[in-house]
Amino acid sequence: MNCRGKSLTLGRQTHVMGILNVTPDSFSDGGCYLDVERAVAQAELMVAEGATLIDIGGESSRPGASAVSISEELARILPVIRAVVDTVDVLLSVDTYKAEVARHALEAGAHLINDITALHGDTAMAAVVSEMEAGLILMHMKGTPRTMQQAPQYADVVSDICELLQKSIKTAESQGIPADRIIIDPGIGFGKTIQHNLEILKRLTEFRGLHKPLLVGTSRKSFIGNILDLPVTARVEGTTATVCWAIAHGADIVRVHDVKANVRAARMTDALYR
C-alpha cells in the first residue's frame, strides 16, 4: 500500500496505529496533547514503542461531541502534523471528515485520511484524497457523534455495516482512489450498543469479504468499561484482549492509545496466527 510516497506492507505483521488527539474533549486523552511539543513527544514515544502509523485528530468524535469549525480544526492539527513529519518516519493519518481539512493536512505532510463518515460527511472528500494520491480509511458510523448512541438499531449489524462500506468503497474507487489505497473500519462504538460491538468482533472475519485491509479500533472504549466495570484509565487489559481477538480474526491494523502493551500483544498473536 503506497500513500504519497510512503509504503505500508500488509499481511506480514499487524500494524499498530497510535492515537494522537489534539483536542480538549476527547473521551480518553482530551487536553493532554494540545501543546505541540507534548504532541511531538507523544508521537516519538509511540513510534519508539512500535507504532507504524500515527492518527492525528483535531475534533472529538466521542458520543455527544459537537462539531468544530474548519478553522479551529486546522489550527489544532497543522502545527502538530508539520512538527511530527519532521520528527518521526511513519505514516501519518489524519482523523477528519472535512475535505478542506484533509487537503491542508495532506499538504502539510500527512499520508492517509481517516474518514469516520465513510465519505458521507463531505461529498468533496474522495476527490481530494484521489488528487493528493493519499490513502483512505472508510469507517462505519450510524448517525453523527452527537446522535449516534441514541438507541441505534440494525436489521443485522454486520450485514448492514458491510453493505454501507461496500457502497463507500465503490464511491471511492469511482472517483479515482485506487483499490489498493482503501482501508475499512467497522466503527466499534460508533452508533453501536455493547451487544452490537461484541457481535461485530465475533463475526469480524465476515468483513474480509470486502477484500480490503481491516482496521479495528477498540481502545479504552465504553463497552469495555461497561463489561469490566472500569473507568477509562483502567481499560488497558480489556483493550488488549480485544486487540488479540481482532488480530486472530483478520485485523491488519489496530488503533490504540496504549502502544507498548498492544504492540507486544500483537507480536505474540502474530506469532500464533500469521
C-alpha positions as CSV (number, residue, x, y, z in Angstrom):
1,M,0.0,0.0,0.0
2,N,1.6,3.3,-1.2
3,C,0.3,6.6,0.1
4,R,2.0,9.8,-1.1
5,G,5.4,8.2,-1.3
6,K,5.2,6.2,1.9
7,S,4.6,2.5,1.8
8,L,2.9,0.1,4.2
9,T,3.4,-3.7,3.8
10,L,0.3,-5.6,4.9
11,G,0.0,-9.3,5.8
12,R,3.4,-9.9,7.4
13,Q,2.6,-8.5,10.8
14,T,-0.2,-6.4,12.4
15,H,0.4,-2.7,12.3
16,V,-0.3,-0.7,15.4
17,M,-1.7,2.8,14.9
18,G,-1.1,5.2,17.8
19,I,-3.8,7.7,18.6
20,L,-2.7,11.3,19.0
21,N,-5.7,13.6,19.8
22,V,-5.0,17.3,19.8
23,T,-8.5,18.1,21.2
24,P,-9.7,19.4,24.6
25,D,-12.6,17.0,24.8
26,S,-11.7,13.5,23.5
27,F,-13.1,10.8,25.8
28,S,-9.8,9.4,26.9
29,D,-7.0,11.9,26.4
30,G,-8.7,15.2,25.8
31,G,-6.4,18.1,26.6
32,C,-3.3,16.0,27.0
33,Y,-1.5,17.0,23.8
34,L,-2.8,20.4,22.8
35,D,0.8,21.8,23.1
36,V,2.9,21.0,20.0
37,E,5.9,19.9,22.0
38,R,3.9,17.5,24.1
39,A,2.2,16.1,21.0
40,V,5.5,15.5,19.2
41,A,7.0,13.9,22.3
42,Q,4.0,11.5,22.4
43,A,4.4,10.7,18.7
44,E,8.1,9.9,19.3
45,L,7.2,7.7,22.3
46,M,4.6,5.8,20.3
47,V,7.0,5.2,17.4
48,A,9.7,4.1,19.8
49,E,7.2,1.6,21.3
50,G,6.4,0.1,17.9
51,A,3.7,2.2,16.3
52,T,3.9,2.2,12.5
53,L,1.1,4.7,12.0
54,I,0.1,7.8,13.9
55,D,-3.5,9.0,13.7
56,I,-3.8,12.8,14.5
57,G,-7.3,14.1,15.3
58,G,-8.4,17.7,15.9
59,E,-12.1,17.1,16.5
60,S,-13.5,14.8,19.2
61,S,-15.8,12.0,17.9
62,R,-16.8,10.8,21.4
63,P,-20.6,10.2,21.9
64,G,-22.4,13.5,22.2
65,A,-19.5,15.6,20.9
66,S,-20.2,18.8,18.9
67,A,-18.6,19.6,15.6
68,V,-15.8,22.2,15.4
69,S,-15.2,24.7,12.6
70,I,-12.8,24.1,9.8
71,S,-10.6,26.9,11.0
72,E,-10.4,25.6,14.6
73,E,-9.6,22.0,13.4
74,L,-6.8,23.3,11.2
75,A,-5.4,25.5,13.9
76,R,-5.2,22.4,16.2
77,I,-3.7,19.9,13.8
78,L,-1.5,21.7,11.2
79,P,1.3,22.7,13.6
80,V,1.3,19.2,15.0
81,I,1.4,17.5,11.6
82,R,4.3,19.7,10.4
83,A,6.3,19.0,13.6
84,V,5.6,15.3,13.6
85,V,6.5,14.9,9.9
86,D,9.9,16.4,10.7
87,T,10.4,14.2,13.7
88,V,9.2,10.6,13.0
89,D,9.3,8.5,9.9
90,V,6.0,6.6,9.9
91,L,2.7,7.0,8.1
92,L,0.6,9.9,9.4
93,S,-3.2,9.6,9.3
94,V,-5.5,12.5,9.9
95,D,-8.9,11.8,11.5
96,T,-11.2,14.2,9.7
97,Y,-14.4,14.1,7.5
98,K,-13.9,17.6,6.1
99,A,-12.4,17.8,2.6
100,E,-10.8,21.2,3.2
101,V,-9.2,20.0,6.4
102,A,-8.0,16.9,4.6
103,R,-6.4,18.9,1.8
104,H,-4.4,21.2,4.1
105,A,-3.4,18.2,6.3
106,L,-2.1,16.3,3.3
107,E,-0.3,19.3,2.0
108,A,1.3,19.6,5.5
109,G,2.7,16.0,5.1
110,A,0.0,13.5,6.1
111,H,-0.4,10.3,4.1
112,L,-3.8,9.0,5.0
113,I,-7.3,10.4,5.7
114,N,-9.3,8.6,8.4
115,D,-12.9,9.5,7.5
116,I,-15.3,8.4,10.2
117,T,-18.3,9.1,7.9
118,A,-17.0,6.8,5.1
119,L,-17.4,9.7,2.6
120,H,-20.9,10.7,3.8
121,G,-19.8,13.8,5.7
122,D,-18.4,15.8,2.7
123,T,-19.0,14.9,-0.9
124,A,-15.7,16.5,-1.9
125,M,-13.6,14.2,0.2
126,A,-13.0,11.5,-2.3
127,A,-11.8,14.0,-4.9
128,V,-9.3,15.5,-2.5
129,V,-7.9,12.1,-1.5
130,S,-7.7,11.0,-5.1
131,E,-6.0,14.2,-6.3
132,M,-3.4,14.1,-3.4
133,E,-2.7,10.4,-4.0
134,A,-3.4,9.7,-0.4
135,G,-4.8,6.6,1.4
136,L,-8.3,6.5,2.8
137,I,-9.8,4.8,5.8
138,L,-13.6,4.3,5.5
139,M,-15.2,3.9,8.9
140,H,-18.8,3.0,9.6
141,M,-20.8,5.3,11.9
142,K,-24.5,5.4,12.4
143,G,-25.6,9.0,12.7
144,T,-23.2,11.6,14.0
145,P,-21.1,11.7,17.2
146,R,-23.8,13.9,18.8
147,T,-26.7,11.4,18.0
148,M,-25.0,8.0,17.3
149,Q,-25.7,6.4,20.7
150,Q,-29.4,7.3,20.8
151,A,-30.8,3.8,20.6
152,P,-29.0,2.6,17.5
153,Q,-30.8,-0.3,15.7
154,Y,-29.8,-2.7,12.8
155,A,-31.6,-5.4,10.9
156,D,-28.3,-7.3,11.1
157,V,-25.4,-5.3,12.4
158,V,-22.6,-6.9,10.4
159,S,-24.5,-7.3,7.2
160,D,-25.7,-3.6,7.4
161,I,-22.2,-2.3,8.0
162,C,-20.8,-4.4,5.2
163,E,-23.4,-3.1,2.8
164,L,-22.7,0.5,3.7
165,L,-18.9,0.1,3.5
166,Q,-19.2,-1.6,0.1
167,K,-21.1,1.4,-1.2
168,S,-18.5,3.7,0.1
169,I,-15.7,1.6,-1.5
170,K,-17.5,1.9,-4.8
171,T,-17.8,5.6,-4.4
172,A,-14.2,6.0,-3.6
173,E,-13.0,3.9,-6.5
174,S,-15.4,5.6,-8.9
175,Q,-13.8,8.9,-8.0
176,G,-10.3,7.8,-8.7
177,I,-9.0,6.3,-5.5
178,P,-7.1,3.1,-6.3
179,A,-8.4,-0.1,-4.8
180,D,-5.1,-0.7,-3.0
181,R,-5.2,2.6,-1.1
182,I,-8.5,1.9,0.8
183,I,-8.8,0.5,4.3
184,I,-12.1,-0.4,6.1
185,D,-13.1,0.0,9.7
186,P,-16.4,-1.3,11.1
187,G,-16.5,1.5,13.6
188,I,-16.6,-0.2,17.0
189,G,-18.6,2.1,19.4
190,F,-19.8,4.5,16.7
191,G,-23.6,4.1,16.8
192,K,-23.5,0.6,18.4
193,T,-24.7,-0.9,21.7
194,I,-22.5,-3.2,23.8
195,Q,-24.1,-6.2,22.1
196,H,-23.5,-4.7,18.6
197,N,-19.8,-4.3,19.4
198,L,-19.5,-7.8,20.6
199,E,-21.3,-9.2,17.6
200,I,-19.0,-7.2,15.2
201,L,-16.0,-8.7,17.0
202,K,-17.4,-12.2,17.0
203,R,-18.1,-12.0,13.2
204,L,-15.1,-10.0,12.2
205,T,-14.0,-12.5,9.6
206,E,-17.1,-11.5,7.5
207,F,-15.5,-8.2,6.8
208,R,-12.7,-9.9,4.8
209,G,-15.4,-10.4,2.1
210,L,-14.9,-6.8,1.2
211,H,-11.4,-7.6,0.1
212,K,-9.8,-4.6,1.9
213,P,-7.3,-4.2,4.7
214,L,-9.2,-4.2,8.0
215,L,-8.6,-1.7,10.8
216,V,-10.2,-2.2,14.2
217,G,-10.3,0.4,17.0
218,T,-11.5,-0.8,20.4
219,S,-9.1,1.2,22.6
220,R,-10.4,2.1,26.0
221,K,-14.0,2.2,24.7
222,S,-17.1,2.3,26.8
223,F,-18.2,-1.2,26.0
224,I,-15.0,-2.5,27.6
225,G,-15.6,-0.3,30.6
226,N,-19.2,-1.4,30.9
227,I,-18.3,-5.1,30.7
228,L,-15.4,-4.8,33.2
229,D,-16.9,-2.0,35.3
230,L,-13.8,0.1,34.9
231,P,-13.0,3.7,34.2
232,V,-11.4,4.8,31.0
233,T,-7.9,5.0,32.7
234,A,-8.1,1.2,33.6
235,R,-9.1,-0.4,30.3
236,V,-5.6,-1.5,29.0
237,E,-6.1,-5.2,29.6
238,G,-9.6,-5.2,28.2
239,T,-8.4,-3.4,25.2
240,T,-5.5,-5.8,24.7
241,A,-7.9,-8.8,24.9
242,T,-10.0,-7.3,22.0
243,V,-6.8,-6.5,20.0
244,C,-5.6,-10.1,20.2
245,W,-9.1,-11.3,19.2
246,A,-9.2,-8.9,16.3
247,I,-5.8,-10.0,15.0
248,A,-6.8,-13.6,15.3
249,H,-9.9,-12.9,13.2
250,G,-8.4,-10.9,10.4
251,A,-7.4,-7.3,11.5
252,D,-4.5,-5.9,9.7
253,I,-4.3,-2.7,11.7
254,V,-5.3,-1.9,15.3
255,R,-5.8,1.6,16.6
256,V,-4.8,2.2,20.2
257,H,-3.8,4.7,22.9
258,D,-1.5,2.3,24.8
259,V,1.0,1.4,22.2
260,K,3.6,-0.6,24.1
261,A,1.3,-3.1,25.6
262,N,-0.6,-3.6,22.4
263,V,2.5,-3.9,20.2
264,R,3.7,-6.7,22.5
265,A,0.3,-8.4,22.4
266,A,0.2,-8.0,18.6
267,R,3.6,-9.6,18.1
268,M,2.7,-12.6,20.2
269,T,-0.6,-13.0,18.4
270,D,1.1,-12.7,15.1
271,A,3.5,-15.5,16.0
272,L,0.4,-17.7,16.6
273,Y,-1.7,-16.7,13.6
274,R,0.4,-15.3,10.8
